[in-house]
Amino acid sequence: MPPWTCPNNKCAHNKQLRPGQPCPLCGKEAKEFKFQEFGDLLKEKSKFKKSIERTKNHKRNLERAKFCPKCGSPNVDFLVYYNPSIWRCFQCGYEGTFLLEGAALAAKIQAHYQKSLERAHKSSAHKEDETTSVKLA
């Protein structure tokens, strides 16, 4: 007797179902498979489960990562290895004991820091234009 299971390869349910029974996770009706097709379907479902786990692990690792509170860069390290409470950012030069953990907040800080750098660059370019025009006059 060929196996009946959920035909959705993005559904985590891979147990055998009765003919016509809906899948308890996605609601699709069970389908009859030949043994070779069933093996291929289980392989696809296994790959999908592993990709979901990799995504979850990546998100967990991003939440554990340490970020600079000034510029949001993940490029931070101990300043002195015998005193690991002082951190240094290699992008902006921040030195201190406070660090961020959380990629969402770090992304907001990075965007704000980039805007402030652009504003500072524009104001310095505007001041250079004023000094050259004063020298010419």
C-alpha positions as CSV (number, residue, x, y, z in Angstrom):
1,M,0.0,0.0,0.0
2,P,1.5,3.3,-1.0
3,P,1.9,6.0,1.7
4,W,-0.5,9.0,2.0
5,T,0.9,12.2,3.4
6,C,0.7,16.0,3.0
7,P,1.8,17.1,-0.5
8,N,3.0,20.5,0.6
9,N,6.8,20.4,0.6
10,K,6.9,23.6,2.8
11,C,4.9,21.9,5.5
12,A,6.8,20.3,8.4
13,H,4.3,17.4,8.8
14,N,5.9,14.3,7.3
15,K,3.9,11.5,9.0
16,Q,1.5,9.2,7.2
17,L,-2.1,10.2,6.9
18,R,-5.3,8.4,6.0
19,P,-6.6,8.9,2.4
20,G,-8.5,12.2,2.2
21,Q,-7.4,13.3,5.7
22,P,-6.3,17.0,5.9
23,C,-2.9,17.9,7.1
24,P,-3.0,19.1,10.8
25,L,-0.5,21.9,10.1
26,C,-1.4,23.3,6.6
27,G,-4.8,21.9,6.0
28,K,-4.0,20.4,2.5
29,E,-5.6,17.1,1.8
30,A,-3.4,14.0,1.9
31,K,-2.2,12.6,-1.4
32,E,-1.1,9.2,-2.4
33,F,2.6,8.8,-3.3
34,K,4.7,6.1,-4.9
35,F,7.6,5.1,-2.7
36,Q,10.2,7.0,-4.8
37,E,8.0,10.1,-4.9
38,F,7.5,9.8,-1.1
39,G,11.2,9.6,-0.5
40,D,11.8,12.7,-2.7
41,L,9.1,14.6,-0.9
42,L,10.6,13.7,2.5
43,K,14.0,14.9,1.3
44,E,12.5,18.3,0.2
45,K,10.7,18.7,3.5
46,S,13.9,17.9,5.4
47,K,15.8,20.6,3.4
48,F,13.0,23.1,4.2
49,K,13.1,22.3,7.9
50,K,16.9,22.7,7.9
51,S,16.7,26.0,6.1
52,I,14.2,27.2,8.7
53,E,16.5,26.1,11.5
54,R,19.5,27.9,9.9
55,T,17.4,31.1,9.7
56,K,16.4,30.9,13.3
57,N,20.1,30.2,14.4
58,H,21.2,33.2,12.3
59,K,18.6,35.5,13.9
60,R,19.7,34.2,17.4
61,N,23.3,34.9,16.6
62,L,22.5,38.4,15.4
63,E,20.7,39.1,18.6
64,R,23.7,37.9,20.6
65,A,26.2,40.0,18.6
66,K,27.7,43.0,20.1
67,F,27.3,46.4,18.5
68,C,28.8,49.9,19.0
69,P,26.3,52.3,20.7
70,K,27.7,55.3,18.8
71,C,27.7,54.0,15.2
72,G,26.0,50.6,15.4
73,S,29.0,48.8,13.9
74,P,29.6,45.1,14.8
75,N,33.3,45.8,14.5
76,V,34.0,45.9,18.3
77,D,36.5,44.1,20.5
78,F,38.2,44.3,23.9
79,L,40.5,47.2,24.2
80,V,42.8,45.4,26.7
81,Y,42.4,41.6,27.0
82,Y,43.3,41.6,30.7
83,N,40.4,44.1,31.3
84,P,37.5,42.8,29.1
85,S,35.0,45.4,30.4
86,I,36.4,48.1,28.2
87,W,35.4,47.8,24.5
88,R,36.6,49.7,21.4
89,C,34.9,50.3,18.1
90,F,37.3,50.1,15.1
91,Q,34.9,52.1,12.9
92,C,34.2,55.3,15.0
93,G,36.8,55.0,17.8
94,Y,34.3,54.6,20.6
95,E,35.8,53.3,23.9
96,G,33.6,52.3,26.8
97,T,31.9,49.7,28.8
98,F,28.5,50.0,27.2
99,L,27.6,47.8,24.2
100,L,24.4,47.0,22.4
101,E,23.1,43.5,21.8
102,G,20.4,43.4,19.2
103,A,20.6,43.9,15.4
104,A,17.3,45.9,15.1
105,L,18.5,48.7,17.4
106,A,21.9,48.6,15.8
107,A,20.4,49.1,12.4
108,K,18.6,52.2,13.5
109,I,21.7,53.6,15.1
110,Q,23.7,52.9,11.9
111,A,21.1,54.8,9.8
112,H,21.1,57.7,12.3
113,Y,25.0,57.7,12.4
114,Q,25.2,57.7,8.5
115,K,22.8,60.7,8.3
116,S,24.8,62.6,10.9
117,L,28.0,61.9,8.9
118,E,26.3,63.1,5.7
119,R,25.1,66.3,7.4
120,A,28.6,67.0,8.8
121,H,30.1,66.4,5.4
122,K,27.6,68.8,3.7
123,S,28.2,71.5,6.4
124,S,32.0,71.3,6.0
125,A,31.7,71.5,2.2
126,H,29.4,74.5,2.6
127,K,31.9,76.2,4.9
128,E,34.7,75.6,2.4
129,D,32.6,77.2,-0.4
130,E,32.1,80.3,1.8
131,T,35.8,80.6,2.6
132,T,36.8,80.4,-1.0
133,S,34.1,82.9,-2.0
134,V,35.4,85.3,0.7
135,K,39.0,84.9,-0.5
136,L,38.0,85.7,-4.1
137,A,36.1,88.8,-3.2
